[in-house]
Amino acid sequence: MNCRSRSGRPMAVLLILAAAAGLSGCGLVALPVRTTSAVVKVVPVAGHVAAAPLDATADAID
């Protein structure tokens, strides 16, 4: 019986790692939006106002 409980452990670890990798992928999708937002914020007067929708979009993706 001990042998049977050990055989399921690698599969459980793989399942947990796959779930963690899937959840962390959202940050990767939001990266271009966050980068564009950072570039837009450099504009002196209207940068932060123009970047607000981009920040909201990136937050929604995350």
C-alpha angles and dihedrals in degrees: 000000000000090000091055095054091051094053092062095051098077090049091051091050090049091050092051092048092049091051091049092049091049093052094047091054091078090072089055091054091049093050097089091049092049091047092051089048091053091050092048091050089064090071104104107228110015100023099105093043092050092046095053095085090047091052090049091050092050090049090051091052091051 
